[in-house]
């Protein structure tokens, strides 16, 4: 039985900087520790203890150890695990300090792994929500992901915070339907409130933040269309969440929070449609708004945001209609009709 992942970051952070697979990051840390002598010759590296340390399943640990074996840094012996170097096997606990990390730095591995786990579930929940209401089994999810019940619950609580699922009086999780009428209503709300929030936020947004947001959008534009879900999330939240968070009316922010699931649905629907749909290069429209803010042209930024939202509204409804014409796949193992 695979070791279960017991760490989940509660905050929806995107992957920034190092985008290598989890096993490659783990292999690099172990390799560096061996080369530096912090993992001494004779030390036994086993899948289960390392999986617990990194908050990962055994699969990426196994892949990481296979890389080290291929490099000649570890070897097999008559026992469980692999041994560093050529000395006699010695079983001792591997600590974050031996990897040259603090517990907090080690947490970045946990967060990236957790994000990959969450985005997978998020996608499945959203694509089901576009077809109606479904029940979600927490126990079946934990088995499907090969994680503990507490981690599966954390995933579902995070999805609940995003408005994707709800928990009724019977304590059962249910996918919240996201049909064309609801999408249209959410966009109507956003078109009414986001330009107002932007007008309030404009004089309060730090110039350094606007510069960083603009730079991130330009980088994404240069990499288009080779962008992952985390990057698309960051682009959306930079403008529609982080910048608007500087608005002075908190009630507007609370109302807009409920509408953010349409931002999440857009990226997943585009991926599901694949080559049949033109990807939405929305960062160009974002940049128009951001640059107007940087120039102090608040009214122009508000107008640009309103146009962007109106365009996004039409595209979202078109994509939903195209998605519903696709053959309906089998539900995920943890989702029941």
N, C-alpha and C positions, 0 to 999 in steps of 0.2 A: 504493500500500500504506500503510495507516495506520501511524503511528509506534507503536512498541510500548512498553507500560508497563514501566518497569524498576525501579519501587520498590514494595515490599510490606512493610507493617508486620507483624512477626512476632507481635505481641501482639494478642489479640482485644479491641480497644477498641470500645465503642459510641459512636455519635454523640451528643455532648452539646452543647447550646446551639444552634449554627448548623446547621439541618437543610436548608438550601437545596440544590438540585442543584449538582453540582460546577461546571457551566458558569456558574451565577449567582455563586458565590463567586469564581471566576477573573475574571469580568467586573467584579465589585465591586473587586477588587484592582487590575486594570488601570485602571479608571475613576478610582480614587483617586490612582493614580500619575500619570495624565495631568493631572488637576486640580491636583495639587501641583507639577507641572513636573518630576517625576523621570523621566518618559518624555517627552523633549523633542520639540518639533515637528520633523517630518522623519524621526523614527525609524521604521523599518519593523518591523512586527510580523508574523511568519510562523508558521504552524501548527506546523511540525516543531520549531524551537527552543523554542517555548513548551511544546509537549507534553513535551519532554525536561525542561524546567525544572520543570514542575508534576508530572511523573510520571504524566501522563494520556494517554489516546488523543487523536487529532486531533479526534474528534467534539465533546467539550465545549469545546475551544479554538476550533473553528470557530463554535460557537454563541455563545461569549463575544465573539468578534470581531464577529459579526453584531449583537450588542446594541450594541457600541460604535459600529458604523457607523450603526445606526439612531439613535443619540444624536448623531450628527454629530461624534464625537471622532476618528474615523479615516476614511480615504477610500481608494478604489481608485486604482491608477495602472498604467502600462504595465510591470508587473513582478509578481513573486510576492509575495503578502502585502498588507497594508494599511499606509498611512503615517499617522502622527499629524499632525493639523493640515494646514496648507496649504504648508509649506516643502518644498524639494526632498528627495527620498528619501535617507536615510542609513542604511546597514545597520551595526548595531552589536549586540553581545550584550546581552540583557536579563538583569540579575542580580537576586538576591533583595533586595539593598540598594536597587535602583531601585524595587522594589515596597514598600519600607518594611518589609521583613521580614528576620529572620535565617534562616539555613539551617534551624535547628530549627523556627522558626515555619512556614516553608514546608512542613516535614514533616507538619504537621497536615492539609494538603490531601492529601498522599500517603496518610496513614493513613485518612482518610475514604473516599477513592477505593478504597483497598485493601479496606476493610471491605465496601463495597458489592459489590466483586468477589467477596470470600470468601463473603458471605452467599448470593449467587446460587448458587455451587457447593455450599455446605453444604446448601442446600435440596434441590438435585437429588440429591446423594449420599444424604441421609437418606431421601427419598421412595423411592429405589431400594432402599435397605437394608431397607425394610419389606416388600419383595416377594421378597427373596432375595439371592444372591451375584452380583456382576457384576464384570467387568474394567474398569479405567480406563486410558485411554491418555493419557500425559503430553503427547505430541506433538499429539494431537487436541484436548486441552484448550487448549493454547497457541494453536492455530489458531482454536478456537471463541471464545476470549476476546479474540483479537487481541493477545496479549502474548508476550513472549519465553519460551523454555523455562525459564529460571531462575525467572521469576515464576510460571509454571504449577507448577513444582516446589515453590516456597514455599507456594502454595495447598494443594497436596496434603500437604505436611509438616504444615501447620497442621491439616488435616483428620485426619491420622494422629494428631496429638497429642490431638484430641478423641475418638479411638476410632472414627471413621467409616470409615476405610480402613486397610488393612495392606499391607505389602510382603513378598512371599514370597521364598523362596530363589532363584527365577528372576528377581528384581528387577522383578516386575510388580505394579502396584497393584491391589488388590481391595477392593470394597465389602464391609464386614463386615455380614452379615445381622443384622437386629434384628426377630425375630419375637416372638409373644406370650409364648413360654416365657422368652426372654431378658429381655424387658421386665419380666416378673413377677419373675424372679430378681434383677434390678437393684433393683427396688423393695423386695424382701425385704431385700436388703443395706442399703439406705438406711434402712428402718424400724428395723433392728437397730442401726445405727451412728450415724446422725445425731443422735438424741437424746442418746446418750452423749457424742459430740463437743461438742454444745451445752452439756452440763453442765460439761465441762472448760473450754470457751471463755468461758462466761458471766461469771466474775469478771475476765476479762482483756480483754474487748472495751472499747475506749475509749468513754466516754459520748458524745463528739462524733460518733463513727462511727455509733452507734445512732441519734442524733438525725438525722443526715444520711440514713441509710437509711430511717427512718420518714418524713421529709419527701419523699423521692423516691417512696415508695409512695403517699403521699397525692396527690401531683401526678399520678401515673399513674392513680390511681383517678378523679380529676376529669376526666382526658382520655379515659377509657375510652369506647368500644373503639378509639379512634383512636390506636393505639400501633404503632410500627414494630418490626421484629425486634430492632434494637439495644437498644431500651428494654426489651423483654421479657427479653432476655439479661441486662441490667443488674439487673433486679428479681430474677431467679433467682440470679444470682451474688452479689448483695449479701448475701442470707441464707444460701444453701446453700454458698457458697464463701468469701467474705470473712469472714463472722462465724465460720464453722467453722474457718477457718485458725488461729484463736487456741487451738484444742484443744491439749492438751499431748502427745498421743500421735500422732506423725507417721505411724505405720503405719495408723491409722484414716483419716487424710487420703489416704494413697496408695490404700487400698482404695476409698474413695469417689470418687476421681478417675476411675476406670474406669466408674463408673455415671453419669457426668454426661451421656452421650450421650442418655439418656432425657429429660433436660431440653430438649436441643436438638430432639429429635424432636417433642415435644409442640407447640411453637409452629408448626412447619412443617405438621404434620398438620392442625391447626386451620385454618390458612390454606388448605390444599388442599381441605378439606371445605367451606369457604366458608359460605354461608347455610344449608347443611344441618346444621350443628353449632352448638350453643350455645358461645360462647367462654368459656373458663375464667377467671373473675375471681379469680385466685389471690392477688392482692395483699392482699385482705381477710384471708385466712387467714395470710399472712405478717405483716401488721400485728398480729394477735393475738399472735403469737410475739414480735415485736419490742417491743411495748409491755410484755409481761410481763417481758422482759429489762430494760427501762429501769426497771421498778419493783422489780427485784431478786427477782422471783418465778421462780427458775430452774426449779423443778419444774413450774410451770404452763406455762412456755415449752416445756419438753421434751414435756409432754403435748400441747400445741397443735401442735408440730411433728410428733409421731407421728400425730395425727389428720389433719393436712394431707397427709402422705405417703400414708396409707391411702386418703384420698379421691382423691388424684392417681393412685394406682395403678389404682383402678377406672375412672377417667375415661380414663386412657391406654389401657387394654385395650379399652374401648368405642369410643374413637376409631379405634384400629387396625382393629377389625372393620369399622367403617363405611368406613374408607379402602380396605380391600381389596375392598369391594363396588363401588367406583368402577371405571369402565372403565380398563384399563391404557393409559397414553399411550405414545407412541413414546419409546424411550430417548434421552437426551441424546446429541449427536453424539460425545462422547468416552467413552461408556459402552457396553460390549458385553456381551451375555448370555454 
